Amino acid sequence: MSKLIEVKNIKKSFGENEVLKDIDFHVDKGEVIVIIGPSGSGKSTLLRCMNLLEEPDGGALLFKGENVLDGQHDLNAFRRNFGMVFQQFNLFQSYTVLDNCLLGQEKVLGKNREDAEKIALKNLDYVGMTPFIHAKPKQLSGGMQQRAAIARALCMEPDVLLFDEPTSSLDPEMVGDILITMKQLAKEGMTMVVVTHEMQFARDVADRVVFMADGYIVEEAKPEEIFTNPKEERTKLFLQRVVDR
């Protein structure tokens, strides 16, 4: 597999709080990486540094072999390679579901309305939201809003989808629908980096699991290795607390 993203010695602090400490890892094209770890370990910040919603304080970020932090790259153009699905959906409340999926295509990608609408309707159908295209987010359940948010991310035709705890704001009965959609995307070869507390999803879908704690990557391995034979004591302690509860 070819390395699509390489994170090298990435550091990030907020004031005196050092959130990421010399982070090194990579994502291959078509790979699903699941990042797990306790709250406050730096998982979401790492995700946001990968698409430069937060700019790292140090290190290198390579995309298709080029360091986008070298001062020579258009960072807005770089960000277009990523779709982001947030914990709180982040839909525009005054827009319909369809218009949420059109806005980025028209404003950022410069697509005309007709082409953008075809892509939006295709992706909304993919996530099962066709009956709700004219609804506003406040008229929808959390699960429906998250499905609309996934469709919106797909409309931008990204190389990589980033998921920041996409099920943690949902009622338990709604979680399954979102995970089914994510599993389907993985099966179709979408490159995905997923921060989640859904351990069964990590077992079933991830190509590699990354365990973070205290701003470091403590351990990374295939799911069967992480879950059945973790090497690091910190990983063992975390999994004892969260698996099969």
C-alpha positions in Angstrom: 0.0 0.0 0.0 1.1 3.6 -0.6 1.4 6.0 2.3 -1.3 8.6 1.9 -0.6 10.6 5.1 2.5 10.6 7.2 2.6 12.3 10.6 6.1 13.0 11.8 7.1 14.3 15.2 3.9 16.3 15.4 3.6 18.5 18.5 0.6 20.6 19.7 0.1 22.7 22.8 -2.7 24.9 24.1 -1.0 27.4 26.4 0.9 25.4 29.0 -1.0 22.2 28.1 1.1 19.9 25.8 -1.6 17.9 24.1 0.5 16.0 21.4 4.1 15.0 22.1 6.1 13.8 19.1 3.4 11.9 17.3 4.5 9.5 14.5 2.2 7.4 12.4 1.0 7.0 8.9 -2.2 6.1 7.0 -2.1 4.0 3.8 -4.5 4.6 1.0 -7.7 2.5 1.5 -6.8 1.8 5.2 -9.1 2.2 8.2 -7.3 3.4 11.3 -9.2 3.5 14.6 -7.7 5.7 17.4 -8.7 4.7 20.9 -7.7 5.9 24.3 -9.0 7.7 27.5 -10.5 11.2 27.3 -7.9 13.9 27.2 -5.3 11.7 25.5 -5.0 13.9 22.4 -7.1 11.8 20.0 -9.4 14.6 18.7 -6.5 17.1 18.5 -4.5 14.7 16.4 -7.4 14.3 14.0 -7.7 18.1 13.8 -4.0 18.5 13.2 -4.2 16.0 10.3 -6.5 18.2 8.3 -5.1 21.4 9.8 -8.2 22.6 11.6 -5.5 23.0 14.2 -2.0 23.8 13.0 0.8 21.8 14.7 3.5 23.6 16.7 6.2 21.3 15.2 6.9 18.3 13.1 6.0 17.4 9.5 2.7 16.4 7.9 3.1 14.6 4.5 0.3 14.1 2.1 1.2 11.9 -0.9 4.8 12.4 0.0 4.8 16.2 0.2 5.2 18.1 3.5 2.3 20.5 3.5 3.8 22.4 6.5 6.8 23.6 4.5 5.3 27.0 3.7 5.0 26.3 0.0 1.5 24.7 0.0 -2.0 26.1 -0.2 -3.4 24.9 3.1 -7.0 25.5 2.0 -6.5 23.4 -1.0 -4.9 20.7 1.2 -7.9 20.7 3.5 -10.2 19.8 0.6 -8.7 16.4 0.5 -10.4 15.6 3.9 -14.0 15.1 4.9 -14.7 15.6 8.6 -17.6 14.1 10.6 -17.9 15.7 14.0 -19.3 14.5 17.3 -21.9 17.3 17.3 -22.8 17.0 13.6 -22.0 20.7 12.8 -24.8 21.0 10.3 -26.0 24.5 9.4 -29.2 24.8 11.3 -30.9 27.3 9.0 -30.3 25.2 5.9 -32.1 22.1 4.7 -30.3 18.7 4.6 -30.0 19.1 0.8 -28.6 22.7 1.1 -26.1 21.5 3.7 -24.8 19.1 1.1 -24.7 21.7 -1.7 -23.0 24.6 0.1 -19.4 23.2 0.2 -19.6 21.9 -3.3 -20.7 25.3 -4.7 -18.6 27.6 -2.5 -15.4 25.6 -2.1 -15.3 23.2 -5.1 -17.0 25.7 -7.5 -19.6 23.2 -8.8 -22.7 24.4 -10.5 -26.0 23.8 -8.8 -27.2 21.0 -11.1 -24.0 19.0 -10.8 -23.8 19.6 -7.0 -27.4 18.5 -6.6 -26.8 15.2 -8.4 -23.9 14.4 -6.2 -25.8 15.5 -3.0 -28.8 13.3 -3.9 -26.6 10.3 -4.6 -24.9 10.6 -1.2 -28.1 11.3 0.7 -29.6 8.2 -0.9 -26.4 6.2 0.1 -27.0 7.1 3.8 -30.8 6.6 3.7 -31.7 10.3 3.9 -33.6 10.8 0.7 -37.0 11.2 2.4 -35.6 14.0 4.6 -33.8 16.2 2.1 -36.0 19.3 2.7 -35.9 19.0 6.5 -34.0 21.3 8.7 -31.6 19.7 11.2 -33.7 20.6 14.2 -36.5 18.4 12.7 -34.3 15.3 12.7 -33.1 12.9 15.3 -29.4 12.8 16.2 -28.8 9.7 14.1 -30.4 11.3 11.1 -28.3 14.5 11.5 -25.2 12.4 11.7 -26.1 10.5 8.5 -26.7 13.8 6.8 -23.3 15.0 8.1 -21.7 11.9 6.6 -23.4 12.6 3.2 -22.2 16.2 3.4 -18.6 15.0 3.9 -18.9 12.5 1.0 -20.2 15.3 -1.3 -16.8 16.9 -1.2 -15.3 13.7 -2.7 -12.5 13.6 -0.2 -9.4 11.3 -0.3 -9.8 10.7 3.4 -12.7 10.7 5.9 -12.0 11.7 9.5 -14.5 10.8 12.1 -14.3 12.4 15.5 -16.3 10.2 17.9 -19.3 10.2 15.5 -21.6 8.1 17.8 -20.9 9.6 21.2 -23.7 12.1 21.1 -26.3 9.5 19.9 -28.8 7.5 21.8 -27.7 3.9 21.9 -30.4 2.7 19.5 -29.1 5.2 16.8 -25.5 4.1 17.0 -26.0 1.0 14.9 -27.2 2.9 11.8 -24.1 5.1 11.8 -21.7 2.2 12.3 -23.4 0.2 9.5 -22.8 3.2 7.1 -19.2 3.5 8.3 -18.6 -0.3 7.8 -20.0 0.0 4.3 -17.6 2.9 3.5 -14.7 0.8 4.8 -15.8 -2.2 2.7 -15.8 0.1 -0.4 -12.2 1.1 0.2 -12.6 4.6 1.7 -9.6 5.7 3.6 -10.8 6.5 7.1 -9.3 7.6 10.4 -11.8 7.1 13.2 -11.7 8.3 16.8 -14.2 6.2 18.7 -15.1 4.4 21.9 -16.9 1.7 19.9 -14.5 -1.2 20.6 -16.5 -3.7 18.6 -16.2 -1.4 15.5 -12.5 -1.2 16.1 -12.3 -5.0 16.3 -14.4 -5.6 13.2 -13.4 -2.9 10.8 -9.9 -1.4 11.6 -6.9 -2.4 9.7 -4.8 -1.0 12.6 -5.8 0.3 16.0 -3.8 3.1 17.6 -3.9 3.5 21.4 -3.2 7.0 22.7 -2.6 8.2 26.3 -1.2 11.4 27.8 -0.4 12.9 24.4 1.6 9.9 23.1 0.9 6.9 20.8 1.5 4.1 23.3 0.9 1.2 21.0 -0.4 0.4 17.5 -1.1 -2.9 15.9 -3.7 -5.0 14.1 -7.0 -5.3 16.1 -6.5 -8.9 17.1 -3.1 -8.1 18.6 -4.3 -5.0 20.5 -7.4 -6.7 21.9 -6.0 -10.1 22.6 -2.4 -9.5 23.4 -1.5 -5.9 24.0 2.2 -5.3 24.7 2.0 -2.2 26.9 0.7 -2.2 30.4 -1.1 1.1 29.8 -3.0 -0.5 26.9 -3.9 -3.5 29.0 -5.3 -1.3 31.8 -7.4 0.8 29.4 -8.9 -2.3 27.7 -9.7 -3.9 31.0 -11.8 -0.9 31.8 -13.7 -0.5 28.5 -14.0 -3.9 26.8 -17.1 -6.1 27.6 -18.6 -3.6 30.0 
